[in-house]
Amino acid sequence: MSQILQSKKRKPLWREYGEALLIALVLAFFIRTFVVQSFKIPSESMLQTLQVGDYLLATKFTYGLRVPFTSYYFYEGRQPERGDIIIFEYPKDPSVDFIKRVVGLPGDVIEVRNKQFYRNGEPVSESYVQFTDPHRQEAVRDNYGPVTVPPGKYFVMGDNRDNSMDSRFWGFVDKDAIRAKAWRIYWSWGGFDDIRWDRLGKLLQ
């Protein structure tokens, strides 16, 4: 008994390309929303940890997966920890992303005296911090607090302490405003003739 094979009608080329593009866009949206996102460092507030011209990847799932445009979570994740470098919505303008280091958790008492950072009454040794103006004292920047971090909030500071607009000036960061945790540098340059090869792939900590 012979079999008659019928060839499946091929889709038009425009439809094949359209479907492939749609799938690619959906995957890109999923990855950017729930997995990783890239960011460029535009300022010197995190020197020397992050330099102007660093491009980094940040994980979106570390602190939980949130339903887009809501405060509800698919997955809770872990809470931010001291020392985490986070990307968050700037409290004064949520359309702007900031990057700083978490130095105070809910309940911590934060104080700065003569540039020395204190947490819960104890001086904190921070190997990543730099001071570019060590001999000049300014109110707020160099002498701040003490203040207690409220529930659901975090105190953040830049590693370049003399040149960083951070929680000392505009207050706490809300948990729901945190977008991602900085992970690795994937590209870094100061110009076309200044590629920083030694920084590529660097783990941020």
SERO-4910 file (N, C-alpha, C, O; in steps of 0.05 Angstrom, whole numbers):
BEGIN
 pado doro    nc1    nc2    nc3   cac1   cac2   cac3    cc1    cc2    cc3    oc1    oc2    oc3
  Met    A     17    -24      0      0      0      0     18     25      0     35     28     18
  Ser    A     14     41    -19     31     64    -21     21     87     -4     -3     89      1
  Gln    A     40    103      5     32    126     21     36    151      5     56    153    -10
  Ile    A     18    169      7     21    195     -7     28    216     14     13    222     32
  Leu    A     51    227     11     61    248     29     54    275     19     60    282     -4
  Gln    A     41    290     36     34    318     29     54    337     42     57    336     67
  Ser    A     67    353     27     86    372     38     71    395     52     51    405     42
  Lys    A     81    402     75     69    424     90     74    450     76     96    456     68
  Lys    A     54    466     74     56    492     61     75    510     77     70    515    100
  Arg    A     95    520     64    114    537     77    102    565     82     87    576     66
  Lys    A    110    575    106    101    602    113    114    623     96    137    619     87
  Pro    A    100    645     91    114    666     76    138    676     91    139    675    116
  Leu    A    159    685     77    184    693     89    180    716    109    192    716    130
  Trp    A    162    734    102    157    757    121    145    747    147    151    759    168
  Arg    A    130    726    146    118    715    171    139    701    188    139    704    212
  Glu    A    157    686    175    178    672    190    196    693    204    203    689    228
  Tyr    A    204    714    189    221    734    202    205    749    224    217    755    245
  Gly    A    180    753    220    164    767    240    161    751    266    163    762    287
  Glu    A    157    725    263    155    708    286    181    706    301    182    706    326
  Ala    A    203    704    286    230    703    299    235    729    314    246    728    336
  Leu    A    228    751    302    232    777    315    216    780    340    225    790    360
  Leu    A    191    770    339    173    772    362    184    755    385    184    764    408
  Ile    A    193    731    379    205    713    399    229    726    412    233    726    436
  Ala    A    246    738    395    270    752    405    263    775    423    276    779    444
  Leu    A    243    790    416    234    813    432    223    804    459    228    816    480
  Val    A    207    782    459    196    772    483    218    762    502    218    767    526
  Leu    A    238    747    490    260    737    506    277    760    518    284    760    541
  Ala    A    282    781    501    297    804    511    282    818    533    295    826    553
  Phe    A    256    821    531    240    834    552    241    817    577    243    829    599
  Phe    A    239    791    575    239    773    598    266    775    613    267    778    637
  Ile    A    288    774    597    315    775    609    319    802    623    329    803    645
  Arg    A    312    824    609    316    850    620    299    855    645    308    869    663
  Thr    A    275    844    645    257    849    667    263    831    692    260    840    714
  Phe    A    271    806    687    273    787    709    301    776    714    305    764    735
  Val    A    320    779    695    345    765    698    368    784    702    377    788    725
  Val    A    377    797    681    399    816    683    394    841    666    378    840    647
  Gln    A    406    862    674    404    887    659    431    901    659    446    899    678
  Ser    A    438    915    638    463    929    636    460    958    644    439    971    640
  Phe    A    481    969    656    482    997    665    509   1009    658    529    995    658
  Lys    A    509   1035    653    534   1049    649    539   1068    672    521   1081    681
  Ile    A    564   1070    681    571   1087    703    579   1115    692    598   1118    677
  Pro    A    563   1136    699    568   1163    688    582   1182    706    591   1203    698
  Ser    A    586   1174    732    597   1194    751    619   1181    768    624   1157    766
  Glu    A    632   1197    784    655   1188    800    647   1181    829    665   1177    846
  Ser    A    622   1179    835    613   1175    863    621   1148    875    621   1145    899
  Met    A    627   1128    857    634   1101    868    664   1095    863    671   1071    866
  Leu    A    680   1114    856    709   1109    854    720   1099    881    711   1107    902
  Gln    A    739   1081    880    753   1069    858    739   1042    850    748   1030    830
  Thr    A    718   1035    863    705   1009    857    694   1010    829    697    991    813
  Leu    A    680   1032    822    669   1035    795    680   1061    783    680   1082    796
  Gln    A    688   1060    758    700   1083    745    681   1093    723    665   1077    712
  Val    A    683   1118    716    667   1129    694    675   1114    669    698   1111    662
  Gly    A    655   1104    655    660   1088    631    659   1058    636    663   1042    617
  Asp    A    653   1050    661    648   1021    666    620   1014    657    601   1030    661
  Tyr    A    617    991    645    591    980    637    588    954    653    605    937    653
  Leu    A    566    952    668    563    929    685    536    915    681    517    926    671
  Leu    A    536    890    689    512    874    690    502    872    718    518    869    737
  Ala    A    476    875    722    464    874    748    442    853    748    426    851    729
  Thr    A    441    837    770    421    816    771    394    827    782    394    841    802
  Lys    A    373    821    768    347    831    776    332    813    796    314    822    810
  Phe    A    341    788    798    326    768    814    337    765    843    325    751    859
  Thr    A    360    777    849    373    773    875    354    780    898    352    766    918
  Tyr    A    340    803    895    322    812    916    293    806    911    275    817    923
  Gly    A    288    788    892    261    779    886    253    788    858    264    806    846
  Leu    A    232    774    848    221    781    822    194    794    826    176    782    837
  Arg    A    192    819    817    168    835    821    151    836    796    162    837    774
  Val    A    125    835    800    107    839    777    112    867    766    111    886    781
  Pro    A    117    869    739    124    895    728    103    916    735     79    912    733
  Phe    A    113    940    742     96    964    748     79    960    773     60    975    777
  Thr    A     86    941    790     71    937    815     91    933    838    115    931    833
  Ser    A     81    931    862     98    925    885     95    896    894    104    888    916
  Tyr    A     82    880    878     78    851    884    100    834    873    111    840    852
  Tyr    A    107    813    888    130    796    881    121    768    872    104    756    886
  Phe    A    132    758    850    130    730    843    146    714    862    138    692    871
  Tyr    A    170    724    868    190    710    884    204    731    902    213    751    892
  Glu    A    205    726    928    215    746    947    245    750    946    254    773    950
  Gly    A    261    729    941    290    733    941    300    738    970    286    735    989
  Arg    A    325    747    971    337    754    997    336    784   1001    331    799    983
  Gln    A    341    792   1026    341    820   1033    369    832   1026    389    817   1027
  Pro    A    371    857   1019    397    870   1015    414    867   1040    404    868   1063
  Glu    A    440    864   1036    459    861   1058    479    884   1058    483    898   1038
  Arg    A    491    889   1081    512    909   1082    534    903   1063    543    880   1061
  Gly    A    542    923   1048    563    919   1028    554    914   1000    569    917    981
  Asp    A    528    907    997    517    903    970    518    930    954    512    951    965
  Ile    A    525    928    929    524    951    911    498    948    896    494    928    881
  Ile    A    480    968    899    453    965    887    447    987    868    458   1009    869
  Ile    A    429    981    849    417   1001    831    389   1006    841    374    987    846
  Phe    A    381   1031    843    355   1037    854    344   1063    842    359   1078    829
  Glu    A    318   1067    845    306   1092    836    313   1115    855    309   1113    879
  Tyr    A    323   1136    843    330   1160    859    305   1170    873    286   1177    859
  Pro    A    305   1172    899    281   1181    914    270   1208    905    246   1212    906
  Lys    A    287   1226    896    277   1252    887    266   1252    858    251   1270    851
  Asp    A    273   1231    843    264   1229    815    265   1200    807    286   1191    798
  Pro    A    243   1184    811    244   1155    806    251   1147    777    256   1124    772
  Ser    A    250   1166    759    257   1160    731    288   1157    727    297   1149    706
  Val    A    303   1165    748    332   1165    747    343   1142    763    334   1138    786
  Asp    A    361   1126    752    374   1104    767    400   1114    781    416   1128    769
  Phe    A    403   1107    806    428   1112    821    441   1086    828    428   1065    829
  Ile    A    467   1087    833    481   1063    843    498   1072    867    514   1090    865
  Lys    A    495   1057    889    510   1063    914    514   1036    929    505   1015    920
  Arg    A    527   1038    951    532   1015    968    514   1016    993    512   1037   1005
  Val    A    502    993   1000    486    992   1024    505    991   1049    522    974   1051
  Val    A    501   1011   1066    517   1012   1091    500   1010   1116    511   1006   1138
  Gly    A    474   1013   1113    456   1012   1136    431    996   1130    417   1002   1111
  Leu    A    424    977   1147    400    961   1145    378    972   1164    384    988   1181
  Pro    A    353    963   1160    332    972   1179    340    967   1208    348    945   1215
  Gly    A    338    987   1224    345    985   1253    373    994   1259    379    999   1283
  Asp    A    391    996   1239    418   1006   1244    418   1035   1252    402   1051   1241
  Val    A    436   1042   1270    440   1071   1277    465   1080   1261    487   1069   1265
  Ile    A    461   1100   1245    482   1110   1227    492   1137   1236    477   1155   1244
  Glu    A    519   1140   1235    531   1166   1243    557   1169   1228    572   1150   1224
  Val    A    563   1194   1221    590   1201   1210    601   1223   1228    589   1244   1232
  Arg    A    626   1218   1238    639   1238   1254    667   1243   1243    684   1224   1242
  Asn    A    673   1267   1234    699   1274   1223    707   1254   1201    729   1244   1200
  Lys    A    688   1248   1183    691   1230   1160    690   1200   1168    687   1184   1150
  Gln    A    694   1194   1193    693   1166   1201    664   1156   1203    647   1169   1215
  Phe    A    659   1134   1190    632   1122   1190    628   1104   1214    645   1087   1219
  Tyr    A    606   1108   1228    599   1092   1251    572   1078   1246    553   1090   1235
  Arg    A    570   1053   1254    545   1038   1253    540   1025   1280    556   1010   1290
  Asn    A    517   1032   1291    510   1022   1318    531   1028   1339    537   1012   1356
  Gly    A    542   1052   1336    561   1062   1356    590   1053   1352    608   1061   1367
  Glu    A    595   1035   1332    621   1025   1327    633   1035   1301    619   1036   1281
  Pro    A    659   1043   1301    672   1052   1276    674   1029   1257    680   1006   1265
  Val    A    669   1034   1231    669   1013   1211    693   1017   1193    698   1039   1182
  Ser    A    709    996   1189    732    996   1171    722    989   1143    710    968   1139
  Glu    A    727   1007   1124    717   1003   1097    740   1006   1077    749   1028   1071
  Ser    A    750    983   1068    774    983   1050    768    995   1023    787   1004   1010
  Tyr    A    743    996   1015    736   1006    988    732   1036    987    729   1047    965
  Val    A    733   1050   1009    727   1078   1010    751   1095   1003    774   1088   1010
  Gln    A    747   1117    989    768   1137    984    758   1165    992    735   1171    991
  Phe    A    778   1181   1000    772   1210   1007    790   1227    990    814   1224    989
  Thr    A    777   1246    976    793   1264    958    797   1291    971    812   1307    960
  Asp    A    783   1295    993    785   1321   1007    789   1316   1037    772   1324   1053
  Pro    A    811   1303   1045    814   1293   1072    816   1314   1094    811   1308   1117
  His    A    825   1338   1087    831   1358   1108    808   1378   1112    809   1394   1130
  Arg    A    788   1377   1095    766   1396   1097    742   1383   1109    735   1360   1102
  Gln    A    729   1397   1128    705   1387   1141    680   1402   1132    680   1426   1132
  Glu    A    660   1387   1125    634   1399   1117    612   1387   1133    612   1363   1138
  Ala    A    592   1403   1140    568   1393   1153    554   1373   1134    555   1376   1110
  Val    A    541   1354   1146    526   1333   1132    545   1313   1119    544   1289   1125
  Arg    A    562   1322   1101    580   1304   1087    598   1290   1106    601   1265   1105
  Asp    A    611   1305   1124    631   1294   1142    622   1290   1171    636   1277   1187
  Asn    A    600   1302   1178    589   1300   1205    558   1297   1202    544   1317   1196
  Tyr    A    548   1273   1207    520   1267   1201    509   1249   1223    523   1231   1233
  Gly    A    484   1254   1230    470   1236   1248    476   1241   1278    487   1263   1285
  Pro    A    470   1222   1295    460   1195   1288    431   1194   1280    414   1209   1289
  Val    A    425   1175   1262    398   1169   1253    393   1139   1253    412   1124   1250
  Thr    A    369   1131   1258    362   1102   1257    347   1096   1231    329   1110   1224
  Val    A    356   1076   1217    344   1068   1192    317   1056   1197    314   1037   1212
  Pro    A    295   1067   1185    268   1057   1190    264   1029   1178    279   1020   1161
  Pro    A    242   1015   1186    235    989   1174    230    992   1144    218   1012   1135
  Gly    A    240    973   1129    235    973   1100    252    993   1085    248    997   1061
  Lys    A    272   1006   1098    289   1026   1086    318   1018   1088    326   1000   1104
  Tyr    A    335   1031   1072    364   1025   1072    379   1051   1069    370   1070   1057
  Phe    A    403   1052   1082    420   1075   1081    443   1068   1062    457   1048   1065
  Val    A    447   1085   1042    468   1079   1021    487   1102   1019    480   1125   1024
  Met    A    512   1096   1012    533   1116   1008    550   1108    985    553   1085    978
  Gly    A    562   1128    972    582   1123    951    609   1117    963    615   1126    985
  Asp    A    625   1102    949    652   1095    959    670   1119    958    689   1121    973
  Asn    A    665   1138    940    680   1163    938    667   1183    957    652   1201    948
  Arg    A    672   1180    983    656   1194   1003    656   1224   1002    636   1236   1009
  Asp    A    677   1237    992    677   1266    990    663   1276    965    661   1301    961
  Asn    A    654   1258    948    642   1267    922    619   1248    915    618   1236    894
  Ser    A    600   1246    934    577   1229    929    552   1240    942    551   1246    966
  Met    A    532   1244    925    505   1252    935    490   1226    942    483   1211    924
  Asp    A    486   1221    968    475   1196    976    456   1200    999    445   1222   1003
  Ser    A    451   1179   1015    431   1181   1037    437   1203   1057    419   1211   1071
  Arg    A    462   1212   1059    468   1234   1077    453   1259   1069    447   1276   1086
  Phe    A    447   1262   1043    435   1287   1033    406   1284   1026    391   1304   1029
  Trp    A    397   1261   1017    369   1258   1009    354   1236   1023    331   1230   1015
  Gly    A    366   1223   1042    350   1204   1058    353   1174   1051    372   1167   1037
  Phe    A    334   1159   1059    335   1129   1057    324   1120   1030    310   1134   1016
  Val    A    332   1095   1023    322   1081    999    301   1061   1008    307   1044   1025
  Asp    A    278   1062    995    257   1043   1001    263   1016    988    274   1015    966
  Lys    A    256    994   1001    261    967    990    249    964    962    262    953    945
  Asp    A    225    974    958    212    971    932    225    988    910    219    984    887
  Ala    A    242   1007    918    256   1023    898    282   1010    887    294   1020    868
  Ile    A    290    988    900    314    974    892    309    958    867    291    941    867
  Arg    A    324    962    846    319    949    820    337    925    816    329    906    803
  Ala    A    362    926    825    380    904    819    405    906    837    410    926    850
  Lys    A    420    884    837    446    882    851    468    882    830    468    865    811
  Ala    A    488    900    832    510    901    813    525    875    815    530    864    837
  Trp    A    533    864    791    545    837    791    574    838    779    593    833    793
  Arg    A    576    843    753    602    843    740    605    865    720    585    874    708
  Ile    A    630    874    716    637    893    695    642    877    669    658    859    668
  Tyr    A    627    884    647    631    870    622    646    886    602    656    876    581
  Trp    A    648    912    607    663    930    588    672    955    604    658    964    622
  Ser    A    695    965    597    705    989    611    724   1004    592    743    992    582
  Trp    A    719   1030    589    738   1046    573    735   1075    580    714   1085    590
  Gly    A    757   1089    576    757   1118    580    757   1133    553    759   1157    552
  Gly    A    754   1118    531    754   1129    504    762   1107    485    769   1085    493
  Phe    A    761   1113    459    768   1092    439    796   1081    441    801   1059    434
  Asp    A    814   1098    452    842   1089    455    849   1082    483    872   1081    491
  Asp    A    828   1078    500    833   1072    529    815   1051    539    797   1056    555
  Ile    A    818   1026    529    803   1004    538    816    992    563    840    985    562
  Arg    A    801    989    584    812    979    609    809    949    610    791    938    623
  Trp    A    827    934    597    824    905    594    824    891    622    811    871    625
  Asp    A    839    902    641    841    889    667    815    890    683    812    876    703
  Arg    A    796    906    674    771    909    689    749    891    677    728    887    690
  Leu    A    753    880    654    732    865    640    727    838    656    746    823    661
  Gly    A    702    833    662    695    809    677    698    811    707    694    792    721
  Lys    A    706    835    717    711    838    746    686    834    762    665    847    755
  Leu    A    687    818    783    664    814    801    663    837    820    683    845    832
  Leu    A    639    848    823    636    872    841    629    863    869    610    847    873
  Gln    A    644    874    888    639    866    916    649    888    934    647    886    959
***
